[in-house]
Amino acid sequence: MTDSTVQEDFLRAFHAVRPAVTAEAFGRGRGPDGRSSYELLRDRVAGHRRVLDLGCGDGLLLELLARDGGRQLAGVDLSPQSLALARRRPALSAARLHTGRAQELPFAEGSFDACVSHLALMLMGDIEQVAAEVARVLVPGGVLACVLGGGAVGGEAYERFVGLLRRAGERTTARIPALGDRRMRDREGFEEILRPVGFEDVEWETVPIDIGGTPEQVWDSVSGLYDLAPMEERAVARLRRDFFADVADLVTPEGLVPCGFEVRLASARIA
Ligand SMILES: C[S@@+](CC[C@H](N)C(=O)[O-])C[C@H]1O[C@@H](n2cnc3c(N)ncnc32)[C@H](O)[C@@H]1O
């Protein structure tokens, strides 16, 4: 089996059980100006009529895009279970939702004015192939806009959780497959992948998104990380206990815990 097959089998199996996990955590996330990371992407492609969402999951971003009206929307995802949720959204009744790989897009050349992707591109193997496919299906001048995973905001609950998770990882040999291509984690790598297939005007910005809430809500969000999938129930229960103890000093008088997660908001235009 190739690395990509192993990665994609893992992702399919994970999302079969948690088909909307990202939207549940980031749908209520807010950046410094009050917009969610989905809304940041929606606004990046304002005015573009034909839009494709790569790794669209349960269709939250597509639904936001549909609200503008007059758009032709499409989504591709590996997970049939996530797409089943997307298909239930009335706003997406006319969208083309396809179960499949971003590396093999079932669309003709120049089919889209923009391509968006929320927390998905950095998980994809064969990333050069994905970039070539996006370049192929965009019209000249078309835009790729994506939100990529970053890191934790210092001193908040996500950073604490990552520290506890690392320690939990030291107590077990169970591991998930390495996902995606490391180059998607920084601007230089992003450009290195996109420029050879004709993208230019690269923009790259770091935006902190607060996915904070009550300790329970924050646990629900952070425990949706892929890394917990191979952990035994006992180990997850211990991590949960440790997490609640560790964030107790962060709880505000309103009962909320700040949980900052930095995303990269990146875009490029095809020449
Ligand atoms: C972290 S989830 C994000 C889902 C959605 N974009 C959101 O933010 O709510 C990543 C999604 O990318 C999809 N995905 C990962 N690799 C893919 C690939 N090569 N082709 C298509 N979809 C892929 C997964 O199945 C999963 O639904």
The ligand as a Gaussian input file, in Angstrom:
#p B3LYP/6-31G(d) Opt

LIG

0 1
 C      -10.330000      18.121000       9.002000
 S      -11.579000      17.630000       7.889000
 C      -12.251000      19.208000       7.331000
 C      -13.632000      19.087000       6.741000
 C      -14.251000      20.419000       6.283000
 N      -13.455000      21.058000       5.272000
 C      -14.399000      21.335000       7.471000
 O      -13.483000      22.125000       7.720000
 O      -15.428000      21.276000       8.156000
 C      -10.631000      17.172000       6.483000
 C      -11.473000      16.626000       5.344000
 O      -10.659000      16.445000       4.198000
 C      -11.023000      15.241000       3.565000
 N       -9.885000      14.791000       2.781000
 C       -8.640000      14.507000       3.229000
 N       -7.846000      14.107000       2.213000
 C       -8.614000      14.155000       1.088000
 C       -8.375000      13.864000      -0.277000
 N       -7.177000      13.453000      -0.709000
 N       -9.385000      14.039000      -1.151000
 C      -10.607000      14.449000      -0.731000
 N      -10.896000      14.723000       0.550000
 C       -9.915000      14.593000       1.447000
 C      -11.381000      14.325000       4.732000
 O      -12.169000      13.239000       4.333000
 C      -12.086000      15.288000       5.672000
 O      -13.474000      15.340000       5.451000

